[in-house]
Amino acid sequence: MAPQRVTKAQRAIELYRQGMGVCAIADQLGTSPSYVANVLIKAGYTPDYVDLYTSTGPQNPYAQRLAGVLRFRDEAAARASLARLTEIYEEYRRAGDRRGIHQCQVLAL
């Protein structure tokens, strides 16, 4: 019987369990840290890694804050939603928080 092939995702999980960090795993496997982080998140882990491309979830501090900001049941609700999103965007801009700015821009699109 031929040995079973180990996938890149399986290897990433194995290395994470051995104590390696996301960036080190990505370097060793020749892939992106985002890929490794998303594999780990899908497997139920919460790696200490966040970027613009990791899945929205508990590791993304912006998701909870922006959840439900946009409402379009009528024109007044839509205007209020856009005003609230603008307030949050400006707060991130003043703080120089590029991830927060990006999350607001994505939501606005």
Steps between C-alpha positions, in 0.01 A plus 500: 500500500636842402545757778217751525587843361507778761342822378647843558206577731559186706870584526419857609276370779764249608770770516268733693434225754877468539518865600601675180355841418299587192780685319756226569258237370433707187875533435556128544210402275563770240157656535348818638436567868138576407457150358648342814288717731180417311580126508550521877183703551301249294645221718374675813819671615541869575850587381665819619492644149266751335522664161260636243453157344429276796145383544274730694448354843606532860855584393377805308428779750332711230225254410311534826517879494376526142234228522157642434622854428333516160119510491291579193138449606427860394687812391538633855650170619739496203615856569550423870698187410731688268551770763591235759739327258660836425548564874670164546714553188613842624586355840724238335649765267592728792660205678691398186336155514535378142321172566202681646495741207509208257217317678283813479579539130411136431172538686418817307547323168 
